[in-house]
C-alpha cells in the first residue's frame, strides 16, 4: 500500500499559503491570547455557543455541500448538528475539540441514508454553473460515503491521517486505503486533480461557489429549545396515556379465573324422548275429580282407599 504523508502546513498555517475560507479551522492554542481562558470563563453558555457557531457554521455548510451536493441539506445538517450541540452543551463545552464534535455530528446527518426517502430531497438541485465544478461534484457524489468523507476531511479540511481515522471511526490503515482509492477515482475522471494540492484548492473553490449561508445563532438555539419542549411534552403525554390505560385495565380486568365454557357437541345414538299418549277414560275422570275438589285439605295429602 502506498504511503500517505501528513501535511502539517495546512493545520498550523505554514508556508503552504493562506487557508481558503471554505475550510477554515479553529486556531491552534498558540494563536490564542494569553487572557483567552479568563475571557472564555466570563462568557455565558449562550454567548459561548454563539461564538462557536459564528466561527464554524459557514465553513461546515460548505463542507456539507461537498458531501451531499444539496444546499438545503447542507444547511439542515449544520443546523441539526448545532441544535444537538446546544442540547448537550455541557458535554460539548468540556470537549477538547468542540468544533470537531459539531463537525462529526453534521457529517453524520449529511450522510444519513434516510434522506433519500424524503420527497424534498428527491428533487434535483441546480448544478454548479462551471463545467469543471460539475464534473468534480459528480465524481464526489459517486464515491461511497465513507470514502467521500475521508477525502473531504483529509484533502479538504486538512486533518491529519490519525485525526481523520478517529473522526470516521476507522483504523489508520483503512483510512489510508479509502483516501488512496478516492484519490485514484478522482484522478481517473479528472487527471488535472492528481496532485493533492490542486485537489485541495479545487475542493475549496467548489465549496465556495455554492453561495451558502447559515442561519443566525439565536434561531438555531431557539429551534433546539422548541424541539426539546416538544419532545418533553410528547413524553409527558405518552406517560399520562400509559398511566390511564394501566388504570383502566386494572379496574376492568377480572379478579378471578373463569374457565371457558366448552362448545357443545352432537351426541349420536340417543333415542328421542317419547311424548305422552292420549289419556284413558279413568285418567280423564281422575283429572276431572281432582280439579273439582278444593286445592287444600287432607284429601290432597292422604290417599283414599279404594
C-alpha positions, 0 to 999 in steps of 0.5 A: 500500500502506498504511503500517505504523508501528513501535511502539517502546513495546512493545520498550523498555517505554514508556508503552504499559503493562506487557508481558503475560507471554505475550510477554515479551522479553529486556531491552534492554542498558540494563536490564542491570547494569553487572557483567552481562558479568563475571557472564555470563563466570563462568557455565558453558555449562550454567548459561548455557543454563539461564538462557536457557531459564528466561527464554524457554521459557514465553513461546515455548510460548505463542507456539507455541500461537498458531501451531499451536493444539496444546499438545503441539506447542507444547511439542515445538517449544520443546523441539526448538528448545532441544535444537538450541540446546544442540547448537550452543551455541557458535554460539548463545552468540556470537549477538547475539540468542540468544533470537531464534535459539531463537525462529526455530528453534521457529517453524520446527518449529511450522510444519513441514508434516510434522506433519500426517502424524503420527497424534498430531497428527491428533487434535483438541485441546480448544478454548479454553473462551471463545467469543471465544478460539475464534473468534480461534484459528480465524481464526489457524489459517486464515491461511497460515503465513507470514502467521500468523507475521508477525502473531504476531511483529509484533502479538504479540511486538512486533518491529519491521517490519525485525526481523520481515522478517529473522526470516521471511526476507522483504523489508520490503515483503512483510512489510508486505503479509502483516501488512496482509492478516492484519490485514484477515482478522482484522478481517473475522471479528472487527471488535472486533480492528481496532485493533492494540492490542486485537489485541495484548492479545487475542493475549496473553490467548489465549496465556495461557489455554492453561495451558502449561508447559515442561519443566525445563532439565536434561531438555531438555539431557539429551534433546539429549545422548541424541539426539546419542549416538544419532545418533553411534552410528547413524553409527558403525554405518552406517560399520562396515556400509559398511566390511564390505560394501566388504570383502566385495565386494572379496574376492568380486568377480572379478579378471578379465573373463569374457565371457558365454557366448552362448545357443545357437541352432537351426541349420536345414538340417543333415542328421542324422548317419547311424548305422552299418549292420549289419556284413558277414560279413568285418567280423564275422570281422575283429572276431572275429580281432582280439579273439582275438589278444593286445592287444600285439605287432607284429601290432597295429602292422604290417599283414599282407599279404594 
